[in-house]
Amino acid sequence: MSPPSLPLVIGIGNPLRRDDGVGWRLAAEWGLLQAAGNRAEVLAVQQLLPELADRVARSHRVLFIDAALAGVVAEPGSGPWLEQLPLNGSDPGSLARSHGLDPPLLLALASHLYGRCPRAHRLLLEGRSTDHGTAFSAAMRRQLPAARELMRHWLEEGDA
């Protein structure tokens, strides 16, 4: 395996399901943040797959961007949130019982398969609508400026 490369940004979600597409949209905007000379590898995916473990392992840090449903978040109306993910991740053996991966499980898989688990953060925005469409809810639109600032800080400073 090659030495760690650029930071990796993974936008997660379905761009045709309103707020669920925020990870895609923010990943697409990443190029604007890179104009100042800060670089990152950027992916937009509908779901995390085991095939991403190699790319994760090759990065020295990873940012996952995703929507969290309003009924799931701890403090509704207080998003976005940037959280550091544990370095030890989850048990990769739980893949056999899973229909999809979450960021900690993907990190654990990278560690198990490639012997490397990069420092990782997850940027979550509170989603209110997953109906068909491409327009964000008003609640999602209100979170975008703060989310962009957290992204910029993560890119420039390495941590938030």
N, CA and C of each residue as an Amber inpcrd file, in Angstrom:
protein
   480
   0.8480000  -1.1810000   0.0000000   0.0000000   0.0000000   0.0000000
   0.8870000   1.2360000   0.0000000   0.4890000   2.2590000  -0.7420000
   1.2560000   3.4810000  -0.8430000   1.1200000   4.3130000   0.4380000
   2.0090000   5.2870000   0.6540000   1.9170000   6.1220000   1.8490000
   0.6500000   6.9680000   1.8290000   0.2240000   7.4830000   2.9820000
  -0.9950000   8.2930000   3.0440000  -0.9430000   9.4550000   2.0500000
  -2.0970000   9.7380000   1.4650000  -2.1810000  10.7600000   0.4370000
  -2.9780000  11.9640000   0.9390000  -3.6870000  12.5850000   0.0380000
  -4.4950000  13.7560000   0.3580000  -5.5950000  13.4180000   1.3630000
  -6.1000000  14.4350000   2.0610000  -7.3000000  14.1960000   2.8570000
  -8.4190000  13.7070000   1.9300000  -9.3120000  12.9130000   2.4660000
 -10.4180000  12.3580000   1.6980000 -11.7300000  12.9050000   2.2460000
 -12.5740000  13.4260000   1.3660000 -13.9020000  13.9170000   1.7220000
 -14.9130000  13.0350000   1.0130000 -15.8510000  12.4620000   1.7840000
 -16.8770000  11.5940000   1.2060000 -18.2480000  12.1720000   1.5260000
 -18.9400000  12.6560000   0.4990000 -20.3180000  13.1260000   0.6320000
 -21.2470000  11.9460000   0.4040000 -22.1540000  11.7150000   1.3620000
 -23.0210000  10.5380000   1.3350000 -24.4740000  10.9780000   1.1800000
 -25.2290000  10.2760000   0.3400000 -26.6630000  10.5360000   0.2560000
 -27.1970000  10.3930000  -1.1490000 -28.4870000  10.5940000  -1.2740000
 -29.1750000  10.4940000  -2.5510000 -29.5750000  11.9000000  -2.9900000
 -28.9580000  12.4160000  -4.0520000 -29.2450000  13.7880000  -4.4690000
 -30.6570000  14.0020000  -4.9980000 -31.4200000  12.9280000  -5.1760000
 -32.8080000  13.0590000  -5.6430000 -33.8190000  12.8990000  -4.5140000
 -33.3410000  12.9110000  -3.2550000 -34.2140000  12.7750000  -2.0850000
 -34.0430000  13.9750000  -1.1530000 -34.1860000  15.1570000  -1.6910000
 -34.1400000  16.4380000  -0.9870000 -32.9890000  16.5330000   0.0120000
 -33.2760000  16.6070000   1.3140000 -32.2300000  16.8290000   2.3260000
 -31.1940000  15.7140000   2.3640000 -31.5590000  14.5150000   1.9500000
 -30.6070000  13.4110000   1.9500000 -29.4430000  13.6740000   0.9970000
 -29.6140000  14.5720000   0.0410000 -28.5730000  14.8740000  -0.9260000
 -27.5550000  15.9070000  -0.4730000 -27.6180000  16.3460000   0.7750000
 -26.7120000  17.4110000   1.2240000 -25.2550000  16.9790000   1.1790000
 -24.9560000  15.7340000   1.4680000 -23.5720000  15.2660000   1.3840000
 -23.0250000  15.4050000  -0.0290000 -23.8420000  15.0400000  -1.0050000
 -23.4440000  15.1870000  -2.4120000 -23.1930000  16.6550000  -2.7450000
 -24.1460000  17.5140000  -2.3590000 -24.0530000  18.9320000  -2.7220000
 -22.8120000  19.5670000  -2.1160000 -22.5700000  19.3070000  -0.8340000
 -21.4040000  19.9010000  -0.1880000 -20.1010000  19.3330000  -0.7460000
 -20.0920000  18.0660000  -1.1180000 -18.9040000  17.4920000  -1.7550000
 -18.6530000  18.1730000  -3.0990000 -19.7130000  18.4450000  -3.8380000
 -19.5730000  19.1170000  -5.1320000 -19.0270000  20.5330000  -4.9660000
 -19.3440000  21.1820000  -3.8630000 -18.8580000  22.5350000  -3.6040000
 -17.4190000  22.5480000  -3.1090000 -16.8610000  21.3870000  -2.8050000
 -15.5320000  21.3270000  -2.1990000 -14.4800000  22.0210000  -3.0480000
 -14.6490000  21.9800000  -4.3610000 -13.6840000  22.6240000  -5.2410000
 -13.5090000  24.1030000  -4.9460000 -14.5670000  24.7580000  -4.5050000
 -14.4650000  26.1740000  -4.1600000 -13.5290000  26.3820000  -2.9810000
 -13.5560000  25.4530000  -2.0330000 -12.6890000  25.5640000  -0.8680000
 -11.2370000  25.2640000  -1.2120000 -11.0310000  24.4830000  -2.2530000
  -9.6750000  24.1070000  -2.6390000  -8.9750000  25.1870000  -3.4670000
  -9.7150000  26.2020000  -3.8760000  -9.1420000  27.2470000  -4.7170000
  -7.9660000  27.9400000  -4.0390000  -7.9300000  27.9510000  -2.7130000
  -6.8490000  28.6240000  -1.9810000  -5.5900000  27.7710000  -1.9140000
  -5.5540000  26.6440000  -2.6060000  -4.3700000  25.8040000  -2.6230000
  -4.4610000  24.6040000  -1.7060000  -5.4840000  24.5310000  -0.8640000
  -5.6970000  23.3590000  -0.0170000  -6.3260000  22.2780000  -0.8730000
  -5.8100000  21.0750000  -0.8000000  -6.2670000  20.0040000  -1.6730000
  -6.8970000  18.8700000  -0.8810000  -7.8280000  18.1760000  -1.5200000
  -8.4530000  16.9840000  -0.9540000  -8.9860000  16.1400000  -2.0970000
  -9.0570000  14.8400000  -1.8660000  -9.7410000  13.9470000  -2.7990000
 -11.2020000  13.9410000  -2.3810000 -12.1140000  14.0970000  -3.3320000
 -13.5340000  14.2250000  -3.0170000 -14.3280000  13.1490000  -3.7430000
 -15.2040000  12.4740000  -2.9960000 -16.1080000  11.4750000  -3.5570000
 -17.5370000  11.8110000  -3.1490000 -18.4900000  11.5020000  -4.0030000
 -19.9040000  11.5820000  -3.6630000 -20.4940000  10.2000000  -3.9190000
 -21.0920000   9.6040000  -2.8850000 -21.6170000   8.2440000  -2.9820000
 -23.0150000   8.1930000  -2.3770000 -23.8320000   7.2460000  -2.8520000
 -25.1480000   7.0810000  -2.2630000 -25.0830000   6.3220000  -0.9520000
 -24.1070000   5.4280000  -0.8320000 -23.9070000   4.6980000   0.4180000
 -22.4430000   4.2720000   0.5120000 -22.0110000   4.0080000   1.7250000
 -20.6420000   3.5550000   1.9290000 -20.5550000   2.0680000   1.6090000
 -19.5530000   1.7000000   0.8250000 -19.3620000   0.3250000   0.3910000
 -17.9860000  -0.1740000   0.8320000 -17.8240000  -1.4820000   0.9930000
 -16.5180000  -2.0240000   1.3890000 -15.3900000  -1.6380000   0.4390000
 -15.7070000  -1.4020000  -0.8330000 -14.6940000  -1.0390000  -1.8170000
 -13.9840000   0.2700000  -1.4860000 -14.5780000   1.0840000  -0.6180000
 -13.9730000   2.3590000  -0.2380000 -12.8860000   2.2050000   0.8220000
 -12.7670000   1.0300000   1.4150000 -11.8060000   0.8240000   2.5090000
 -10.3770000   1.1240000   2.0710000 -10.0080000   0.7730000   0.8550000
  -8.6530000   1.0310000   0.3640000  -8.3830000   2.5330000   0.2930000
  -9.3230000   3.2840000  -0.2570000  -9.1410000   4.7390000  -0.3650000
  -9.0660000   5.3790000   1.0170000  -9.8880000   4.8970000   1.9250000
  -9.8700000   5.4120000   3.2900000  -8.5110000   5.1410000   3.9270000
  -8.0190000   3.9330000   3.7810000  -6.7390000   3.5570000   4.3880000
  -5.5700000   4.3580000   3.8160000  -5.6570000   4.7810000   2.5590000
  -4.5790000   5.5470000   1.9320000  -4.5900000   7.0200000   2.3220000
  -5.6340000   7.4840000   2.9800000  -5.7430000   8.8940000   3.3640000
  -5.2290000   9.1000000   4.7830000  -4.6920000  10.2810000   5.0410000
  -4.2300000  10.5410000   6.4030000  -5.3390000  11.0970000   7.2820000
  -6.4180000  11.5650000   6.6600000  -7.6220000  11.9450000   7.4160000
  -8.8120000  11.9490000   6.4680000  -9.9980000  11.7370000   7.0450000
 -11.2200000  11.5920000   6.2480000 -12.3290000  12.4250000   6.8740000
 -13.1360000  13.0550000   6.0110000 -14.3400000  13.7500000   6.4500000
 -15.5280000  13.1260000   5.7380000 -16.4740000  12.5920000   6.5060000
 -17.7280000  12.0670000   5.9740000 -18.7860000  13.1570000   6.1360000
 -19.5410000  13.4660000   5.0770000 -20.5960000  14.4800000   5.1330000
 -21.9130000  13.7850000   4.8490000 -22.9000000  13.9590000   5.7530000
 -24.1550000  13.2360000   5.6010000 -25.2840000  13.9860000   6.2880000
 -26.5010000  13.6180000   5.9420000 -27.6930000  14.1340000   6.6160000
 -28.1180000  13.1450000   7.6900000 -28.6080000  13.6650000   8.7910000
 -29.1910000  12.8420000   9.8520000 -30.6540000  13.2260000   9.9540000
 -31.5280000  12.2350000  10.0030000 -32.9520000  12.5310000  10.0830000
 -33.2760000  13.2300000  11.3890000 -34.2360000  14.1360000  11.3320000
 -34.5850000  14.9420000  12.4980000 -34.9650000  14.0760000  13.6930000
 -35.6030000  12.9540000  13.4940000 -35.9990000  12.0930000  14.5990000
 -34.8510000  11.3320000  15.2310000 -33.6720000  11.3660000  14.5870000
 -32.5180000  10.6140000  15.0620000 -31.5450000  11.5050000  15.8270000
 -31.5400000  12.7850000  15.5430000 -30.5540000  13.6810000  16.1450000
 -30.8670000  13.9380000  17.6120000 -29.8070000  14.1600000  18.3820000
 -29.9490000  14.3450000  19.8260000 -30.5990000  15.6720000  20.1700000
 -30.2360000  16.7290000  19.4660000 -30.7580000  18.0570000  19.7500000
 -31.3390000  18.6490000  18.4670000 -32.6080000  18.3560000  18.1550000
 -33.1830000  18.8740000  16.9180000 -33.0500000  20.3940000  16.8280000
 -32.7200000  20.8520000  15.6320000 -32.6100000  22.2750000  15.3880000
 -31.2650000  22.8770000  15.7410000 -30.3060000  22.0620000  16.1700000
 -29.0240000  22.6180000  16.5960000 -27.8850000  22.2890000  15.6410000
 -28.1750000  21.6830000  14.4910000 -27.1170000  21.2790000  13.5680000
 -26.5250000  22.4530000  12.8320000 -25.4570000  22.2660000  12.1070000
 -24.7480000  21.0130000  11.8570000 -23.7790000  20.6570000  12.9780000
 -23.3280000  19.4050000  12.9650000 -22.4040000  18.9010000  13.9770000
 -21.1830000  18.3170000  13.2970000 -20.0260000  18.5780000  13.8660000
 -18.7880000  17.9560000  13.4090000 -18.2590000  17.1550000  14.5750000
 -18.1480000  15.8400000  14.3750000 -17.6900000  14.9710000  15.4570000
 -16.5100000  14.1470000  15.0030000 -15.5770000  13.9430000  15.9280000
 -14.4400000  13.0740000  15.6350000 -14.8770000  11.6400000  15.8520000
 -14.5130000  10.7750000  14.9380000 -14.8660000   9.3650000  15.0420000
 -13.7510000   8.6210000  15.7720000 -14.0980000   7.5780000  16.5070000
 -13.0590000   6.8360000  17.2400000 -12.0840000   6.1600000  16.2900000
 -10.8250000   6.1370000  16.6840000  -9.7960000   5.5320000  15.8360000
  -9.9210000   4.0200000  15.7510000 -10.4750000   3.3950000  16.7870000
 -10.5710000   1.9380000  16.7590000 -11.7620000   1.4410000  15.9540000
 -12.7070000   2.3190000  15.6190000 -13.8450000   1.9400000  14.7910000
 -14.7040000   0.8560000  15.4260000 -15.4030000   0.1260000  14.5840000
 -16.2860000  -0.9560000  14.9910000 -15.6310000  -2.2920000  14.7010000
 -16.3130000  -3.3490000  15.0450000 -15.8310000  -4.6940000  14.7470000
 -16.1290000  -5.0060000  13.2790000 -15.1010000  -5.2140000  12.4390000
 -15.3650000  -5.4930000  11.0300000 -16.1310000  -6.7870000  10.8210000
 -16.1600000  -7.6670000  11.8210000 -16.9430000  -8.8880000  11.7090000
 -18.4290000  -8.6200000  11.6000000 -18.8730000  -7.4230000  12.0080000
 -20.2900000  -7.0990000  11.9230000 -20.7230000  -6.8350000  10.4810000
 -19.7930000  -6.8450000   9.5300000 -20.1670000  -6.7040000   8.1220000
 -21.1070000  -7.8120000   7.6810000 -20.9560000  -8.9900000   8.2560000
 -21.7900000 -10.1230000   7.8680000 -23.2490000  -9.8860000   8.2350000
 -23.5060000  -8.9970000   9.1650000 -24.8720000  -8.7380000   9.6060000
 -25.4000000  -7.4050000   9.0910000 -24.6730000  -6.7660000   8.1970000
 -24.9980000  -5.3990000   7.8130000 -25.4400000  -5.3150000   6.3570000
 -26.4210000  -4.4400000   6.0960000 -26.8480000  -4.1580000   4.7200000
 -26.1090000  -2.9490000   4.1730000 -25.4410000  -2.2090000   5.0170000
 -24.6920000  -1.0370000   4.5980000 -23.6700000  -0.7000000   5.6600000
 -22.7460000   0.1460000   5.2870000 -21.6980000   0.5360000   6.2150000
 -21.9630000   1.9260000   6.7590000 -21.5430000   2.1460000   7.9930000
 -21.5130000   3.4920000   8.5230000 -20.0390000   3.8790000   8.6060000
 -19.7210000   5.1530000   8.8170000 -18.3090000   5.5450000   8.8380000
 -17.4460000   4.7550000   9.8220000 -17.8600000   4.5230000  11.0850000
 -16.9830000   3.7450000  11.9700000 -16.7050000   2.3290000  11.4590000
 -17.6830000   1.7140000  10.8400000 -17.4740000   0.3690000  10.3140000
 -16.5300000   0.3870000   9.1050000 -16.6430000   1.3920000   8.2530000
 -15.7270000   1.5130000   7.1270000 -14.2970000   1.7460000   7.6230000
 -14.1390000   2.5460000   8.6780000 -12.8110000   2.7590000   9.2580000
 -12.2480000   1.4620000   9.8210000 -13.0900000   0.6810000  10.4920000
 -12.6490000  -0.5970000  11.0430000 -12.2350000  -1.5560000   9.9300000
 -12.9760000  -1.5360000   8.8470000 -12.6370000  -2.3900000   7.7130000
 -11.2910000  -1.9740000   7.1100000 -11.0540000  -0.6780000   6.9800000
  -9.7660000  -0.1950000   6.4720000  -8.6330000  -0.6590000   7.3790000
  -8.8500000  -0.5770000   8.6730000  -7.8340000  -1.0020000   9.6330000
  -7.5860000  -2.5100000   9.5310000  -8.6610000  -3.2640000   9.4540000
  -8.5540000  -4.7280000   9.4050000  -7.8820000  -5.2110000   8.1190000
  -8.2770000  -4.6290000   6.9830000  -7.7590000  -5.0960000   5.6970000
  -6.3950000  -4.5190000   5.3320000  -6.1540000  -3.2610000   5.7140000
  -4.9570000  -2.5670000   5.2530000  -4.0320000  -2.1160000   6.3870000
  -4.4210000  -2.4130000   7.6260000  -3.5780000  -2.0880000   8.7630000
  -3.4580000  -0.6120000   9.0600000  -4.4170000   0.1820000   8.5820000
  -4.3520000   1.6260000   8.7820000  -5.7430000   2.2120000   8.9390000
  -5.9260000   2.9820000  10.0100000  -7.1890000   3.6770000  10.2590000
  -6.8830000   5.1650000  10.4140000  -7.2470000   5.9820000   9.4310000
  -6.9160000   7.4020000   9.5050000  -7.7900000   8.1380000  10.5250000
  -7.3300000   9.3080000  10.8880000  -8.1400000  10.1970000  11.7230000
  -9.3650000  10.5870000  10.9010000 -10.5420000  10.5740000  11.5070000
 -11.7640000  10.8180000  10.7380000 -12.7540000  11.6610000  11.5270000
 -13.5080000  12.4600000  10.7870000 -14.5880000  13.2670000  11.3380000
 -15.8340000  13.0220000  10.5030000 -16.9780000  13.2790000  11.1300000
 -18.2580000  13.1910000  10.4320000 -18.9560000  14.5340000  10.6040000
 -19.3570000  15.1240000   9.4940000 -20.1420000  16.3520000   9.4910000
 -21.5830000  15.9580000   9.2080000 -22.4420000  16.1620000  10.1880000
 -23.8610000  15.8140000  10.0570000 -24.7110000  17.0760000  10.0140000
 -25.6860000  17.0670000   9.1120000 -26.6630000  18.1460000   9.0330000
 -28.0320000  17.5310000   9.2580000 -28.8660000  18.2390000   9.9850000
 -30.1960000  17.7190000  10.3110000 -31.1100000  17.7860000   9.1000000
 -31.5690000  16.6060000   8.6480000 -32.4710000  16.5170000   7.5090000
 -33.9210000  16.4520000   7.9610000 -34.7720000  17.1520000   7.2650000
 -36.2000000  17.1490000   7.5850000 -37.0470000  16.4660000   6.5270000
 -36.5820000  16.4780000   5.2700000 -37.3920000  15.9380000   4.1800000
 -36.5610000  15.0210000   3.3080000 -37.0720000  13.8070000   3.0960000
 -36.4350000  12.8820000   2.1570000 -37.4080000  12.5150000   1.0350000
 -38.3830000  13.3940000   0.8050000 -39.2870000  13.2010000  -0.3210000
 -38.4980000  13.2960000  -1.6210000 -39.1030000  12.8810000  -2.7210000
 -38.4490000  13.0100000  -4.0230000 -38.3130000  14.4800000  -4.3730000
 -37.1590000  14.8510000  -4.8920000 -36.9000000  16.2270000  -5.2990000
 -35.4570000  16.5980000  -5.0220000 -35.0840000  17.7760000  -5.4830000
 -33.7020000  18.2220000  -5.3200000 -33.5750000  19.4610000  -4.4380000
 -34.6830000  20.0820000  -4.0720000 -34.6330000  21.2880000  -3.2350000
 -34.5240000  20.9100000  -1.7620000 -33.6700000  21.6270000  -1.0490000
 -33.5290000  21.3910000   0.3920000 -34.6750000  22.0400000   1.1540000
 -34.9680000  21.4870000   2.3320000 -35.9470000  22.0980000   3.2330000
 -35.3730000  23.4050000   3.7700000 -36.2280000  24.2560000   4.3030000
 -35.7680000  25.5180000   4.8940000 -34.7990000  25.2480000   6.0400000
 -35.0710000  24.2230000   6.8430000 -34.1860000  23.8890000   7.9680000
 -32.7980000  23.4870000   7.4680000 -32.7300000  22.7570000   6.3670000
 -31.4310000  22.3630000   5.8150000 -30.7020000  23.5810000   5.2740000
 -31.4170000  24.4370000   4.5570000 -30.7810000  25.6360000   3.9920000
 -30.1850000  26.5190000   5.0860000 -30.8400000  26.5970000   6.2440000
 -30.3150000  27.4160000   7.3510000 -28.9930000  26.8660000   7.8850000
 -28.7550000  25.5780000   7.7730000 -27.5300000  24.9610000   8.2880000
 -26.3370000  25.0630000   7.3390000 -26.5960000  25.3350000   6.0680000
 -25.5340000  25.2960000   5.0610000 -24.3840000  26.2710000   5.3300000
 -24.6360000  27.5340000   5.6960000 -23.4880000  28.4210000   5.9560000
 -22.5760000  27.8990000   7.0730000 -23.1360000  27.4180000   8.1570000
 -22.3200000  26.8820000   9.2550000 -21.5930000  25.6100000   8.8140000
 -22.2560000  24.7720000   8.0240000 -21.6130000  23.5480000   7.5370000
 -20.4370000  23.8890000   6.6260000 -20.6120000  24.8680000   5.7670000
 -19.5100000  25.2820000   4.8890000 -18.3320000  25.8150000   5.6940000
 -18.6210000  26.5400000   6.7510000 -17.5530000  27.0580000   7.6070000
 -16.8240000  25.9170000   8.3170000 -17.5550000  24.9200000   8.7970000
 -16.9130000  23.7550000   9.4150000 -16.0460000  22.9980000   8.4080000
 -16.5420000  22.8740000   7.1700000 -15.7570000  22.2230000   6.1200000
 -14.4670000  22.9930000   5.8550000 -14.5860000  24.3080000   5.7230000
 -13.4140000  25.1460000   5.4570000 -12.4060000  25.0040000   6.5920000
 -12.8880000  25.0450000   7.8180000 -11.9990000  24.9210000   8.9650000
 -11.3170000  23.5490000   8.9740000 -12.0830000  22.5050000   8.6960000
 -11.5130000  21.1500000   8.6590000 -10.4060000  21.0700000   7.6030000
 -10.6700000  21.6490000   6.4300000  -9.6900000  21.5960000   5.3510000
  -8.4350000  22.3770000   5.6950000  -8.6060000  23.5770000   6.2220000
  -7.4640000  24.4600000   6.4730000  -6.7060000  24.1090000   7.7430000
  -7.4160000  23.7060000   8.7640000  -6.7910000  23.5030000  10.0610000
  -6.5190000  22.0390000  10.3840000  -7.2130000  21.1510000   9.7360000
  -7.0150000  19.7350000  10.0060000  -7.9350000  19.1850000  11.0730000
  -8.4890000  20.0180000  11.8950000  -9.4340000  19.6170000  12.9460000
 -10.3920000  20.7570000  13.1930000 -11.5020000  20.4320000  13.8260000
 -12.4530000  21.4730000  14.2170000 -12.8310000  21.2760000  15.6580000
